[in-house]
Amino acid sequence: MKQVASDAPAEVGGVAKVRVEGVSKYMLQHGQSFAVLQEVNLYANAGEFVSLIGPSGCGKSTLLNIIAGLDQPSSGTLYLNGCRAEQRLGTVGYMQQKDLLLPWRNVLDNVILGLELRGMSRRVARARALALMEEFGLKGFETAYPYTLSGGMRQRAAFLRTILPEQEVFLLDEPFGALDALNRAQIHAWLLGLWESLHKTIVLVTHDVDEAIFLSDRMYVMTARPGRVQRVQVIDLPRPRHLEMITSAHFVALKAQLLAALRREPAAEPQDRPP
């Protein structure tokens, strides 16, 4: 159960797909500045599955928004593919907590939305999406509307929409939180199979420790606000993963360690500074 330092560099000989160095974020509330993130370091190598866990309000989603280019850090630097990335919007795939499917569009037209926004013709975009419908468990539902779909099917449609533009990095912000335990377990197994075939880099935010352990190569455990990395845990479970692993002694021991880290009282909060 290998733990590594929170500022550990990427593996020697490779360039991290995502690198976050010393990122802090300050916001204003009622005229007062407060820290959301403080000196966060994180990396994800090519083909790696990395998870962030931590208390509600610790800045996990804010960090994903910063990586995606929807927000900017107050300080710190972000790198994509080894290059400093000031303009990041549209360079990574981002699946947020809600599926955000448009109710007036059927499944096929929902999943091609990103391609259309990039200027691809509807005919070409539809052909590309149709080729993946079966792999995503959506074959036969191309003309269905979102209100007719189960929660799991809506999430698969949202994920297909996320990956169709073929970026190298995907950010997932608690995409399975609304699913019941059975559907969540099934979609975890499906997602791992898909990830292994795509060879993409995934950064997942979750509150579910079991989910993070089962899916990840490495986990970042964050403190309460202001969010800081207090622990980086390598998940040395063998791949391919299977659901029976969650009852193994090694899995349970990992979970106990991570839950203990999450319960640990954070260090005294430093003085906030202006943005």
C-alpha atoms as an extended CHARMM CRD file, in Angstrom:
* protein
*
       275  EXT
         1         1  MET       CA              0.0000000000        0.0000000000        0.0000000000  PROA      1               0.0000000000
         2         2  LYS       CA              2.3800000000        2.6020000000       -1.2800000000  PROA      2               0.0000000000
         3         3  GLN       CA              1.9020000000        6.2170000000       -0.2850000000  PROA      3               0.0000000000
         4         4  VAL       CA              3.8570000000        8.8830000000       -2.1600000000  PROA      4               0.0000000000
         5         5  ALA       CA              4.6120000000       12.4910000000       -1.3610000000  PROA      5               0.0000000000
         6         6  SER       CA              1.9910000000       15.0390000000       -2.3430000000  PROA      6               0.0000000000
         7         7  ASP       CA              4.4430000000       16.8680000000       -4.5860000000  PROA      7               0.0000000000
         8         8  ALA       CA              5.7700000000       13.7470000000       -6.3130000000  PROA      8               0.0000000000
         9         9  PRO       CA              6.8670000000       14.3280000000       -9.9150000000  PROA      9               0.0000000000
        10        10  ALA       CA              5.6010000000       12.4030000000      -12.9060000000  PROA      10              0.0000000000
        11        11  GLU       CA              7.2300000000        9.0860000000      -13.6560000000  PROA      11              0.0000000000
        12        12  VAL       CA             10.7730000000        9.3610000000      -14.9470000000  PROA      12              0.0000000000
        13        13  GLY       CA             10.9660000000        9.0970000000      -18.7180000000  PROA      13              0.0000000000
        14        14  GLY       CA              7.4810000000       10.3970000000      -19.4180000000  PROA      14              0.0000000000
        15        15  VAL       CA              5.6660000000       13.7010000000      -19.6480000000  PROA      15              0.0000000000
        16        16  ALA       CA              2.5150000000       14.0720000000      -17.5670000000  PROA      16              0.0000000000
        17        17  LYS       CA             -0.6590000000       14.6940000000      -19.5410000000  PROA      17              0.0000000000
        18        18  VAL       CA             -1.8560000000       16.9510000000      -16.7320000000  PROA      18              0.0000000000
        19        19  ARG       CA              0.3230000000       18.6990000000      -14.1700000000  PROA      19              0.0000000000
        20        20  VAL       CA             -0.8960000000       21.1100000000      -11.5170000000  PROA      20              0.0000000000
        21        21  GLU       CA              1.8640000000       22.9700000000       -9.6760000000  PROA      21              0.0000000000
        22        22  GLY       CA              1.2300000000       25.0860000000       -6.5960000000  PROA      22              0.0000000000
        23        23  VAL       CA             -2.3080000000       26.0420000000       -7.5820000000  PROA      23              0.0000000000
        24        24  SER       CA             -4.2460000000       28.2300000000       -5.1520000000  PROA      24              0.0000000000
        25        25  LYS       CA             -7.6620000000       29.7710000000       -5.6110000000  PROA      25              0.0000000000
        26        26  TYR       CA             -9.1370000000       32.6730000000       -3.6550000000  PROA      26              0.0000000000
        27        27  MET       CA            -12.7070000000       33.8910000000       -3.9670000000  PROA      27              0.0000000000
        28        28  LEU       CA            -14.7290000000       36.8000000000       -2.6570000000  PROA      28              0.0000000000
        29        29  GLN       CA            -17.7900000000       36.3470000000       -0.4860000000  PROA      29              0.0000000000
        30        30  HSD       CA            -19.5820000000       39.3350000000        1.1120000000  PROA      30              0.0000000000
        31        31  GLY       CA            -16.5610000000       41.4340000000        0.2810000000  PROA      31              0.0000000000
        32        32  GLN       CA            -14.1480000000       39.1050000000        2.0760000000  PROA      32              0.0000000000
        33        33  SER       CA            -11.4750000000       36.9530000000        0.4370000000  PROA      33              0.0000000000
        34        34  PHE       CA            -11.2860000000       33.2940000000        1.3760000000  PROA      34              0.0000000000
        35        35  ALA       CA             -9.1030000000       30.4320000000        0.1910000000  PROA      35              0.0000000000
        36        36  VAL       CA            -10.7350000000       27.5510000000       -1.6990000000  PROA      36              0.0000000000
        37        37  LEU       CA             -7.5510000000       25.7710000000       -2.8050000000  PROA      37              0.0000000000
        38        38  GLN       CA             -4.0570000000       26.1830000000       -1.4150000000  PROA      38              0.0000000000
        39        39  GLU       CA             -0.7910000000       25.0950000000       -3.0420000000  PROA      39              0.0000000000
        40        40  VAL       CA             -2.2320000000       22.0120000000       -4.7660000000  PROA      40              0.0000000000
        41        41  ASN       CA              0.1640000000       19.7420000000       -6.6820000000  PROA      41              0.0000000000
        42        42  LEU       CA             -1.1860000000       16.9470000000       -8.8580000000  PROA      42              0.0000000000
        43        43  TYR       CA             -0.2610000000       15.0480000000      -11.9750000000  PROA      43              0.0000000000
        44        44  ALA       CA             -1.7840000000       12.4170000000      -14.2570000000  PROA      44              0.0000000000
        45        45  ASN       CA              0.3370000000       10.4770000000      -16.7210000000  PROA      45              0.0000000000
        46        46  ALA       CA             -0.7410000000        9.1600000000      -20.1130000000  PROA      46              0.0000000000
        47        47  GLY       CA             -3.3350000000        6.4090000000      -19.7530000000  PROA      47              0.0000000000
        48        48  GLU       CA             -3.5750000000        6.8630000000      -15.9850000000  PROA      48              0.0000000000
        49        49  PHE       CA             -6.7660000000        6.8880000000      -13.9160000000  PROA      49              0.0000000000
        50        50  VAL       CA             -6.4180000000        9.3730000000      -11.0490000000  PROA      50              0.0000000000
        51        51  SER       CA             -9.0520000000       10.2390000000       -8.4200000000  PROA      51              0.0000000000
        52        52  LEU       CA             -9.5370000000       13.1170000000       -5.9920000000  PROA      52              0.0000000000
        53        53  ILE       CA            -11.4750000000       12.6100000000       -2.7870000000  PROA      53              0.0000000000
        54        54  GLY       CA            -12.1030000000       14.9520000000        0.1050000000  PROA      54              0.0000000000
        55        55  PRO       CA            -14.7990000000       16.6340000000        2.2020000000  PROA      55              0.0000000000
        56        56  SER       CA            -17.5820000000       18.6220000000        0.5710000000  PROA      56              0.0000000000
        57        57  GLY       CA            -16.5030000000       22.1630000000       -0.1600000000  PROA      57              0.0000000000
        58        58  CYS       CA            -12.7710000000       21.4030000000       -0.2710000000  PROA      58              0.0000000000
        59        59  GLY       CA            -12.4030000000       22.6570000000       -3.8460000000  PROA      59              0.0000000000
        60        60  LYS       CA            -12.3300000000       19.4230000000       -5.8580000000  PROA      60              0.0000000000
        61        61  SER       CA            -14.8000000000       20.6600000000       -8.4760000000  PROA      61              0.0000000000
        62        62  THR       CA            -13.0850000000       24.0570000000       -8.5110000000  PROA      62              0.0000000000
        63        63  LEU       CA             -9.8330000000       22.3010000000       -9.3480000000  PROA      63              0.0000000000
        64        64  LEU       CA            -11.4590000000       20.4600000000      -12.2690000000  PROA      64              0.0000000000
        65        65  ASN       CA            -12.9350000000       23.7420000000      -13.4920000000  PROA      65              0.0000000000
        66        66  ILE       CA             -9.4480000000       25.2530000000      -13.4100000000  PROA      66              0.0000000000
        67        67  ILE       CA             -7.9100000000       22.3170000000      -15.3080000000  PROA      67              0.0000000000
        68        68  ALA       CA            -10.7040000000       22.5450000000      -17.8840000000  PROA      68              0.0000000000
        69        69  GLY       CA            -10.1580000000       26.2800000000      -18.3510000000  PROA      69              0.0000000000
        70        70  LEU       CA            -13.5760000000       27.2860000000      -17.0140000000  PROA      70              0.0000000000
        71        71  ASP       CA            -11.8230000000       29.1150000000      -14.1810000000  PROA      71              0.0000000000
        72        72  GLN       CA             -8.3610000000       30.5020000000      -13.5630000000  PROA      72              0.0000000000
        73        73  PRO       CA             -6.1070000000       29.9520000000      -10.5500000000  PROA      73              0.0000000000
        74        74  SER       CA             -5.1650000000       32.8330000000       -8.2950000000  PROA      74              0.0000000000
        75        75  SER       CA             -1.6160000000       31.4830000000       -8.3570000000  PROA      75              0.0000000000
        76        76  GLY       CA              0.2110000000       28.4210000000       -9.6020000000  PROA      76              0.0000000000
        77        77  THR       CA              0.7780000000       26.8620000000      -13.0020000000  PROA      77              0.0000000000
        78        78  LEU       CA             -0.9620000000       24.2460000000      -15.1440000000  PROA      78              0.0000000000
        79        79  TYR       CA              0.6690000000       22.1080000000      -17.8100000000  PROA      79              0.0000000000
        80        80  LEU       CA             -0.9690000000       19.9280000000      -20.4680000000  PROA      80              0.0000000000
        81        81  ASN       CA              1.2700000000       17.4810000000      -22.3440000000  PROA      81              0.0000000000
        82        82  GLY       CA              4.2880000000       19.1050000000      -20.7370000000  PROA      82              0.0000000000
        83        83  CYS       CA              3.4860000000       22.6100000000      -21.9990000000  PROA      83              0.0000000000
        84        84  ARG       CA              2.3520000000       25.5060000000      -19.8740000000  PROA      84              0.0000000000
        85        85  ALA       CA             -1.3540000000       25.9240000000      -20.6300000000  PROA      85              0.0000000000
        86        86  GLU       CA             -2.8000000000       29.3870000000      -20.1730000000  PROA      86              0.0000000000
        87        87  GLN       CA             -5.7000000000       28.8060000000      -22.5700000000  PROA      87              0.0000000000
        88        88  ARG       CA             -7.1950000000       25.4030000000      -21.7570000000  PROA      88              0.0000000000
        89        89  LEU       CA            -10.8630000000       25.7460000000      -22.6830000000  PROA      89              0.0000000000
        90        90  GLY       CA            -11.8750000000       22.9860000000      -25.0820000000  PROA      90              0.0000000000
        91        91  THR       CA             -8.6040000000       21.0690000000      -24.7790000000  PROA      91              0.0000000000
        92        92  VAL       CA             -9.9130000000       18.3930000000      -22.3790000000  PROA      92              0.0000000000
        93        93  GLY       CA            -13.1740000000       16.4790000000      -22.1410000000  PROA      93              0.0000000000
        94        94  TYR       CA            -15.2600000000       17.4020000000      -19.1020000000  PROA      94              0.0000000000
        95        95  MET       CA            -18.2480000000       15.4840000000      -17.7470000000  PROA      95              0.0000000000
        96        96  GLN       CA            -19.8750000000       17.3390000000      -14.8640000000  PROA      96              0.0000000000
        97        97  GLN       CA            -22.1000000000       16.0720000000      -12.0390000000  PROA      97              0.0000000000
        98        98  LYS       CA            -25.3520000000       16.3020000000      -14.0200000000  PROA      98              0.0000000000
        99        99  ASP       CA            -25.6140000000       14.6590000000      -17.4180000000  PROA      99              0.0000000000
       100       100  LEU       CA            -26.8360000000       17.9640000000      -18.9410000000  PROA      100             0.0000000000
       101       101  LEU       CA            -28.5840000000       16.1870000000      -21.8220000000  PROA      101             0.0000000000
       102       102  LEU       CA            -30.8200000000       18.5400000000      -23.7780000000  PROA      102             0.0000000000
       103       103  PRO       CA            -34.4390000000       17.3560000000      -23.3800000000  PROA      103             0.0000000000
       104       104  TRP       CA            -35.4590000000       18.4610000000      -26.8850000000  PROA      104             0.0000000000
       105       105  ARG       CA            -32.6900000000       16.4310000000      -28.5570000000  PROA      105             0.0000000000
       106       106  ASN       CA            -32.7400000000       12.6560000000      -28.9410000000  PROA      106             0.0000000000
       107       107  VAL       CA            -29.7760000000       10.5290000000      -27.8120000000  PROA      107             0.0000000000
       108       108  LEU       CA            -27.9480000000       10.6780000000      -31.1260000000  PROA      108             0.0000000000
       109       109  ASP       CA            -28.2700000000       14.4390000000      -31.4580000000  PROA      109             0.0000000000
       110       110  ASN       CA            -27.2770000000       14.9420000000      -27.8110000000  PROA      110             0.0000000000
       111       111  VAL       CA            -24.0510000000       12.9790000000      -28.1080000000  PROA      111             0.0000000000
       112       112  ILE       CA            -22.8880000000       14.8220000000      -31.2460000000  PROA      112             0.0000000000
       113       113  LEU       CA            -23.3510000000       18.2730000000      -29.7120000000  PROA      113             0.0000000000
       114       114  GLY       CA            -19.6480000000       18.7550000000      -28.9760000000  PROA      114             0.0000000000
       115       115  LEU       CA            -18.6860000000       17.7910000000      -32.5120000000  PROA      115             0.0000000000
       116       116  GLU       CA            -21.2490000000       20.1950000000      -33.9600000000  PROA      116             0.0000000000
       117       117  LEU       CA            -19.8880000000       23.0160000000      -31.8070000000  PROA      117             0.0000000000
       118       118  ARG       CA            -16.4500000000       22.2720000000      -33.2630000000  PROA      118             0.0000000000
       119       119  GLY       CA            -17.8380000000       22.7750000000      -36.7750000000  PROA      119             0.0000000000
       120       120  MET       CA            -18.2750000000       19.1740000000      -37.8730000000  PROA      120             0.0000000000
       121       121  SER       CA            -21.2380000000       18.5220000000      -40.1550000000  PROA      121             0.0000000000
       122       122  ARG       CA            -24.1890000000       16.7520000000      -38.5830000000  PROA      122             0.0000000000
       123       123  ARG       CA            -23.9400000000       13.9240000000      -41.1140000000  PROA      123             0.0000000000
       124       124  VAL       CA            -20.2900000000       13.1540000000      -40.2950000000  PROA      124             0.0000000000
       125       125  ALA       CA            -20.8550000000       13.5980000000      -36.5390000000  PROA      125             0.0000000000
       126       126  ARG       CA            -23.8000000000       11.2180000000      -36.5610000000  PROA      126             0.0000000000
       127       127  ALA       CA            -21.8230000000        8.5970000000      -38.4580000000  PROA      127             0.0000000000
       128       128  ARG       CA            -19.0250000000        8.7890000000      -35.8890000000  PROA      128             0.0000000000
       129       129  ALA       CA            -21.4830000000        8.5030000000      -32.9770000000  PROA      129             0.0000000000
       130       130  LEU       CA            -23.4600000000        5.6440000000      -34.5350000000  PROA      130             0.0000000000
       131       131  ALA       CA            -20.2810000000        3.5830000000      -34.7860000000  PROA      131             0.0000000000
       132       132  LEU       CA            -19.9610000000        3.7270000000      -30.9710000000  PROA      132             0.0000000000
       133       133  MET       CA            -23.5810000000        3.2800000000      -29.8880000000  PROA      133             0.0000000000
       134       134  GLU       CA            -23.2820000000       -0.4430000000      -29.2810000000  PROA      134             0.0000000000
       135       135  GLU       CA            -20.0410000000       -0.1150000000      -27.3290000000  PROA      135             0.0000000000
       136       136  PHE       CA            -21.7460000000        2.4230000000      -25.0650000000  PROA      136             0.0000000000
       137       137  GLY       CA            -24.8570000000        0.2790000000      -24.5430000000  PROA      137             0.0000000000
       138       138  LEU       CA            -27.0700000000        2.7230000000      -26.4510000000  PROA      138             0.0000000000
       139       139  LYS       CA            -27.7870000000        0.7900000000      -29.6390000000  PROA      139             0.0000000000
       140       140  GLY       CA            -31.5160000000        0.8570000000      -30.3400000000  PROA      140             0.0000000000
       141       141  PHE       CA            -31.9710000000        4.0710000000      -28.3430000000  PROA      141             0.0000000000
       142       142  GLU       CA            -30.5590000000        6.5140000000      -30.8880000000  PROA      142             0.0000000000
       143       143  THR       CA            -33.9250000000        8.2320000000      -31.3820000000  PROA      143             0.0000000000
       144       144  ALA       CA            -35.0020000000        8.0550000000      -27.7220000000  PROA      144             0.0000000000
       145       145  TYR       CA            -35.2990000000       11.2430000000      -25.6790000000  PROA      145             0.0000000000
       146       146  PRO       CA            -33.5210000000       11.7040000000      -22.3290000000  PROA      146             0.0000000000
       147       147  TYR       CA            -36.6890000000       11.4400000000      -20.1970000000  PROA      147             0.0000000000
       148       148  THR       CA            -37.1850000000        7.8400000000      -21.4010000000  PROA      148             0.0000000000
       149       149  LEU       CA            -33.7110000000        6.6670000000      -20.3300000000  PROA      149             0.0000000000
       150       150  SER       CA            -32.5350000000        5.1130000000      -17.0850000000  PROA      150             0.0000000000
       151       151  GLY       CA            -29.9550000000        6.9690000000      -15.0100000000  PROA      151             0.0000000000
       152       152  GLY       CA            -27.1900000000        4.6460000000      -16.1770000000  PROA      152             0.0000000000
       153       153  MET       CA            -28.0790000000        5.1180000000      -19.8290000000  PROA      153             0.0000000000
       154       154  ARG       CA            -28.1420000000        8.8930000000      -19.4320000000  PROA      154             0.0000000000
       155       155  GLN       CA            -24.6460000000        8.7580000000      -17.9120000000  PROA      155             0.0000000000
       156       156  ARG       CA            -23.3630000000        6.5900000000      -20.7680000000  PROA      156             0.0000000000
       157       157  ALA       CA            -24.8400000000        9.0440000000      -23.2820000000  PROA      157             0.0000000000
       158       158  ALA       CA            -23.1870000000       11.9370000000      -21.4610000000  PROA      158             0.0000000000
       159       159  PHE       CA            -19.8580000000       10.0980000000      -21.4450000000  PROA      159             0.0000000000
       160       160  LEU       CA            -20.1150000000        9.3310000000      -25.1660000000  PROA      160             0.0000000000
       161       161  ARG       CA            -20.7130000000       13.0310000000      -25.7830000000  PROA      161             0.0000000000
       162       162  THR       CA            -17.6000000000       13.7660000000      -23.6860000000  PROA      162             0.0000000000
       163       163  ILE       CA            -15.2500000000       11.3860000000      -25.4990000000  PROA      163             0.0000000000
       164       164  LEU       CA            -16.4130000000       11.9020000000      -29.1080000000  PROA      164             0.0000000000
       165       165  PRO       CA            -14.1810000000       14.9720000000      -29.6940000000  PROA      165             0.0000000000
       166       166  GLU       CA            -11.2440000000       12.5920000000      -29.0300000000  PROA      166             0.0000000000
       167       167  GLN       CA             -9.2820000000       14.5770000000      -26.4850000000  PROA      167             0.0000000000
       168       168  GLU       CA             -6.4980000000       12.8450000000      -24.5810000000  PROA      168             0.0000000000
       169       169  VAL       CA             -7.6810000000       13.8520000000      -21.0910000000  PROA      169             0.0000000000
       170       170  PHE       CA            -11.1210000000       13.4580000000      -19.5320000000  PROA      170             0.0000000000
       171       171  LEU       CA            -12.2910000000       15.0990000000      -16.3200000000  PROA      171             0.0000000000
       172       172  LEU       CA            -15.2050000000       13.4240000000      -14.5140000000  PROA      172             0.0000000000
       173       173  ASP       CA            -16.9290000000       15.3130000000      -11.6850000000  PROA      173             0.0000000000
       174       174  GLU       CA            -18.9290000000       12.8370000000       -9.5790000000  PROA      174             0.0000000000
       175       175  PRO       CA            -20.7080000000       11.4500000000      -12.6520000000  PROA      175             0.0000000000
       176       176  PHE       CA            -22.1800000000        8.4570000000      -10.8200000000  PROA      176             0.0000000000
       177       177  GLY       CA            -23.4250000000       10.1060000000       -7.6250000000  PROA      177             0.0000000000
       178       178  ALA       CA            -27.0990000000        9.9860000000       -8.6170000000  PROA      178             0.0000000000
       179       179  LEU       CA            -27.0600000000        6.2500000000       -9.4270000000  PROA      179             0.0000000000
       180       180  ASP       CA            -28.1310000000        3.5350000000       -7.0100000000  PROA      180             0.0000000000
       181       181  ALA       CA            -25.5180000000        1.0770000000       -5.7570000000  PROA      181             0.0000000000
       182       182  LEU       CA            -26.3030000000       -1.6550000000       -8.3030000000  PROA      182             0.0000000000
       183       183  ASN       CA            -26.2580000000        0.6700000000      -11.3070000000  PROA      183             0.0000000000
       184       184  ARG       CA            -23.1000000000        2.3320000000      -10.0110000000  PROA      184             0.0000000000
       185       185  ALA       CA            -21.2840000000       -1.0040000000       -9.6950000000  PROA      185             0.0000000000
       186       186  GLN       CA            -22.3230000000       -1.9930000000      -13.2230000000  PROA      186             0.0000000000
       187       187  ILE       CA            -21.2400000000        1.2910000000      -14.7570000000  PROA      187             0.0000000000
       188       188  HSD       CA            -17.9080000000        1.1410000000      -12.9090000000  PROA      188             0.0000000000
       189       189  ALA       CA            -17.1360000000       -2.1910000000      -14.5450000000  PROA      189             0.0000000000
       190       190  TRP       CA            -18.2690000000       -0.8280000000      -17.9210000000  PROA      190             0.0000000000
       191       191  LEU       CA            -16.1830000000        2.3420000000      -17.5480000000  PROA      191             0.0000000000
       192       192  LEU       CA            -13.0240000000        0.4090000000      -16.6870000000  PROA      192             0.0000000000
       193       193  GLY       CA            -13.4030000000       -1.8000000000      -19.7330000000  PROA      193             0.0000000000
       194       194  LEU       CA            -13.9210000000        1.2470000000      -21.9270000000  PROA      194             0.0000000000
       195       195  TRP       CA            -10.9880000000        3.1440000000      -20.3840000000  PROA      195             0.0000000000
       196       196  GLU       CA             -8.6690000000        0.1900000000      -20.9240000000  PROA      196             0.0000000000
       197       197  SER       CA             -9.6390000000        0.0860000000      -24.6060000000  PROA      197             0.0000000000
       198       198  LEU       CA             -9.3790000000        3.8640000000      -25.1330000000  PROA      198             0.0000000000
       199       199  HSD       CA             -5.9890000000        4.3360000000      -23.3740000000  PROA      199             0.0000000000
       200       200  LYS       CA             -7.0040000000        7.8300000000      -22.2480000000  PROA      200             0.0000000000
       201       201  THR       CA             -6.1100000000        9.7830000000      -19.1080000000  PROA      201             0.0000000000
       202       202  ILE       CA             -8.9570000000       10.2550000000      -16.6230000000  PROA      202             0.0000000000
       203       203  VAL       CA             -9.1370000000       12.5090000000      -13.5580000000  PROA      203             0.0000000000
       204       204  LEU       CA            -12.1780000000       11.6980000000      -11.4030000000  PROA      204             0.0000000000
       205       205  VAL       CA            -13.6600000000       13.6620000000       -8.5050000000  PROA      205             0.0000000000
       206       206  THR       CA            -15.7210000000       11.5570000000       -6.1240000000  PROA      206             0.0000000000
       207       207  HSD       CA            -16.9140000000       11.3070000000       -2.5100000000  PROA      207             0.0000000000
       208       208  ASP       CA            -17.0760000000        7.5100000000       -2.7500000000  PROA      208             0.0000000000
       209       209  VAL       CA            -13.9120000000        5.8730000000       -1.3930000000  PROA      209             0.0000000000
       210       210  ASP       CA            -14.8720000000        2.4410000000       -2.7610000000  PROA      210             0.0000000000
       211       211  GLU       CA            -15.3880000000        3.9580000000       -6.2060000000  PROA      211             0.0000000000
       212       212  ALA       CA            -12.0430000000        5.7570000000       -6.1260000000  PROA      212             0.0000000000
       213       213  ILE       CA            -10.1100000000        2.6570000000       -5.0150000000  PROA      213             0.0000000000
       214       214  PHE       CA            -11.7960000000        0.3650000000       -7.5310000000  PROA      214             0.0000000000
       215       215  LEU       CA            -11.2060000000        2.6560000000      -10.5090000000  PROA      215             0.0000000000
       216       216  SER       CA             -7.8950000000        4.3720000000       -9.7890000000  PROA      216             0.0000000000
       217       217  ASP       CA             -4.1920000000        3.9280000000      -10.2630000000  PROA      217             0.0000000000
       218       218  ARG       CA             -3.5660000000        6.7340000000       -7.7690000000  PROA      218             0.0000000000
       219       219  MET       CA             -5.6830000000        8.8050000000       -5.3800000000  PROA      219             0.0000000000
       220       220  TYR       CA             -5.2660000000       12.3100000000       -3.9950000000  PROA      220             0.0000000000
       221       221  VAL       CA             -6.8370000000       12.8920000000       -0.5740000000  PROA      221             0.0000000000
       222       222  MET       CA             -7.6500000000       16.5320000000        0.1520000000  PROA      222             0.0000000000
       223       223  THR       CA             -8.1800000000       18.3890000000        3.3920000000  PROA      223             0.0000000000
       224       224  ALA       CA            -11.1960000000       20.4940000000        4.2940000000  PROA      224             0.0000000000
       225       225  ARG       CA            -11.1910000000       24.0140000000        2.8600000000  PROA      225             0.0000000000
       226       226  PRO       CA             -8.8320000000       25.4180000000        1.9000000000  PROA      226             0.0000000000
       227       227  GLY       CA             -8.2420000000       22.2390000000       -0.0920000000  PROA      227             0.0000000000
       228       228  ARG       CA             -4.7000000000       20.9070000000        0.1010000000  PROA      228             0.0000000000
       229       229  VAL       CA             -3.3490000000       17.4940000000       -0.7910000000  PROA      229             0.0000000000
       230       230  GLN       CA             -2.7020000000       15.6500000000        2.4540000000  PROA      230             0.0000000000
       231       231  ARG       CA             -2.0350000000       12.1870000000        1.0140000000  PROA      231             0.0000000000
       232       232  VAL       CA             -1.2930000000       10.5440000000       -2.3180000000  PROA      232             0.0000000000
       233       233  GLN       CA             -2.0980000000        6.8430000000       -2.3720000000  PROA      233             0.0000000000
       234       234  VAL       CA             -0.9340000000        4.4510000000       -5.0790000000  PROA      234             0.0000000000
       235       235  ILE       CA             -3.6230000000        1.8040000000       -5.6730000000  PROA      235             0.0000000000
       236       236  ASP       CA             -1.6770000000       -1.3710000000       -6.3280000000  PROA      236             0.0000000000
       237       237  LEU       CA             -4.6210000000       -3.6440000000       -7.0350000000  PROA      237             0.0000000000
       238       238  PRO       CA             -4.0110000000       -5.7490000000      -10.1530000000  PROA      238             0.0000000000
       239       239  ARG       CA             -5.7220000000       -4.9730000000      -13.4450000000  PROA      239             0.0000000000
       240       240  PRO       CA             -8.0920000000       -5.8520000000      -14.9450000000  PROA      240             0.0000000000
       241       241  ARG       CA            -10.2470000000       -5.1120000000      -11.9070000000  PROA      241             0.0000000000
       242       242  HSD       CA            -13.3510000000       -7.0980000000      -11.0210000000  PROA      242             0.0000000000
       243       243  LEU       CA            -16.1470000000       -6.3630000000       -8.5630000000  PROA      243             0.0000000000
       244       244  GLU       CA            -15.1750000000       -9.2160000000       -6.2240000000  PROA      244             0.0000000000
       245       245  MET       CA            -12.0530000000       -7.2360000000       -5.2960000000  PROA      245             0.0000000000
       246       246  ILE       CA            -14.0410000000       -4.8810000000       -3.0800000000  PROA      246             0.0000000000
       247       247  THR       CA            -14.3400000000       -7.6030000000       -0.4290000000  PROA      247             0.0000000000
       248       248  SER       CA            -10.6580000000       -8.5940000000       -0.5140000000  PROA      248             0.0000000000
       249       249  ALA       CA             -8.4580000000       -7.9860000000        2.5380000000  PROA      249             0.0000000000
       250       250  HSD       CA             -6.1660000000       -5.6700000000        0.5720000000  PROA      250             0.0000000000
       251       251  PHE       CA             -9.0710000000       -3.5280000000       -0.6640000000  PROA      251             0.0000000000
       252       252  VAL       CA            -10.5210000000       -3.2820000000        2.8470000000  PROA      252             0.0000000000
       253       253  ALA       CA             -7.1210000000       -2.3020000000        4.2860000000  PROA      253             0.0000000000
       254       254  LEU       CA             -6.7180000000        0.4320000000        1.6530000000  PROA      254             0.0000000000
       255       255  LYS       CA            -10.1890000000        1.7230000000        2.4290000000  PROA      255             0.0000000000
       256       256  ALA       CA             -9.4610000000        1.8220000000        6.1660000000  PROA      256             0.0000000000
       257       257  GLN       CA             -6.2880000000        3.8530000000        5.5920000000  PROA      257             0.0000000000
       258       258  LEU       CA             -8.0200000000        6.3460000000        3.3160000000  PROA      258             0.0000000000
       259       259  LEU       CA            -11.0250000000        6.7780000000        5.6010000000  PROA      259             0.0000000000
       260       260  ALA       CA             -8.6390000000        7.4360000000        8.4790000000  PROA      260             0.0000000000
       261       261  ALA       CA             -6.9180000000       10.1100000000        6.3700000000  PROA      261             0.0000000000
       262       262  LEU       CA            -10.2660000000       11.7160000000        5.5520000000  PROA      262             0.0000000000
       263       263  ARG       CA            -11.2230000000       11.8090000000        9.2370000000  PROA      263             0.0000000000
       264       264  ARG       CA             -7.9130000000       13.2950000000       10.2940000000  PROA      264             0.0000000000
       265       265  GLU       CA             -8.1400000000       16.8530000000       11.6020000000  PROA      265             0.0000000000
       266       266  PRO       CA             -6.4840000000       19.2620000000        9.1430000000  PROA      266             0.0000000000
       267       267  ALA       CA             -3.6460000000       21.4950000000       10.2110000000  PROA      267             0.0000000000
       268       268  ALA       CA             -4.4240000000       25.0130000000       11.3800000000  PROA      268             0.0000000000
       269       269  GLU       CA             -5.7230000000       27.1110000000        8.5230000000  PROA      269             0.0000000000
       270       270  PRO       CA             -3.2250000000       29.7290000000        7.3370000000  PROA      270             0.0000000000
       271       271  GLN       CA             -4.1450000000       33.3790000000        7.1360000000  PROA      271             0.0000000000
       272       272  ASP       CA             -6.1020000000       34.1590000000        3.9670000000  PROA      272             0.0000000000
       273       273  ARG       CA             -4.5070000000       36.6220000000        1.6350000000  PROA      273             0.0000000000
       274       274  PRO       CA             -6.1250000000       38.8360000000       -0.9780000000  PROA      274             0.0000000000
       275       275  PRO       CA             -6.4760000000       37.4200000000       -4.5110000000  PROA      275             0.0000000000
